[in-house]
Amino acid sequence: MTSPRVDLAGRVAVVTGGAAGIGLGISRSLALAGARVLILDIDRDGGERAVAELGATTESVVVDARDGDGLGEAIASGARRLGQLDILVNNVGGVRRRPLLHQSLSSMRNHINLNLMSVLAATSAAAPLMVASGRGGSIINVSSIEAGRAAPGFAVYAACKAAMDSLTRSMAVEFAEHGIRVNGIAPDHTATPGARGQRGGEARALISGESAAMASLVPLGREGAPDECGMLAAFLASDLSSYLTGTVIPIDGGTSAAGGWHRSPSGEWQLVEGYRFSEPAG
């Protein structure tokens, strides 16, 4: 039985898109738990800032995750340089809001390459190294609660995340005999620059300090923080989750559990704004 704490000392992790937002939160949490962290990111300056913050146990390599061959080579060369690979976090992704009827085929392919093909490319490079090591490993896919609900304006992105969840389950079964666990995390409202750039209307009002909007949407009454996603990822990478594989864990403050329910200004939960169920007679 392991000690009840997240301990990643002696392990090497790769985090795609690990220089900002949720990716940085994950890189930070893995490093704080003792792992050596290789950050793969298209943003050279962001990667350098992350390394400056997290210290000598981290390094950054510039790579465009849409280039599957380049991503695979960055993982393979990083593992050779660091001597091993124990943890892969498929975090990289992105989206721009656009109605499906107004989205070009090239835009669709770009979304698929970034959000889905990058997962396949990175896993195809990392998993054989984990198998060859004989030590097993942990693969963590950063999905979204959009994978399980309609996402108008984000249809291709949501489809990619749904495919990621399916991959998580299939890979978990295929890789189990090699001691490789595969799990996912599914954030919703998280305070990242990328997420805030997508917002409008009610959610944008929160940025200027109006927390009532988020309190109505999220049962816990606030946005998540990137480091909260990071702590969950570190748990999934550690021996504390040694019997956990094939799961996708929502980290969303309760929004997926709430479904269409929203909190009214009076604090009452309502399925549709302004509609209230009548009290039972007697």
Secondary structure, DSSP 8 states (H G I E B T S, - for coil): ---SS---TT-EEEEETTTSHHHHHHHHHHHHTT-EEEEEES-HHHHHHHHHHH-TTEEEEE--TT-HHHHHHHHHHHHHHHS---EEEE---------GGG--HHHHHHHHIIIIIHHHHHHHHHHHHHHHHTS-EEEEEE--GGGGS--TT-HHHHHHHHHHHHHHHHHHHHHGGGTEEEEEEEE-SB--HHHHHT--HHHHHHHTT-THHHHHH-TTSS-B-HHHHHHHHHHHHSGGGTT--S-EEEESTTHHHHTT-EE-TTS-EESSTT--------
